[in-house]
Amino acid sequence: MKKNSWDSLKRKLKQIAKKTKPYSFAERLEKLKEVWMGWVNNYRLASILAKLKSLDEWLRNRLRYCIWSRTYGRKNLSGNVKT
């Protein structure tokens, strides 16, 4: 597998997982699934299990940050918003 294809996948996933994108969480997961499954099906014969595991961990952290920023984002921490 070429480094360029790996970087391309990571860029695509990063674009979808940006917290500033106005996707609902379900939409975001669906778009990620489409890209992920297409890429995995394309490279399924290569031995990429370790790389996919590290990418999965990275992606989960990005999604966790998206959830956190929507729930406890800057507006909620500034003290200006009443709850």
Buried (B, 14 or more C-beta within 10 A) or exposed (E): EEEEEBEEBEEBBEEBBEBEEEBEEEEBBEBBEEBBEEBEEEBEEEEBEEBBEEBEEBBEEBBEEBEEEEEEEEEEEEEEEEE
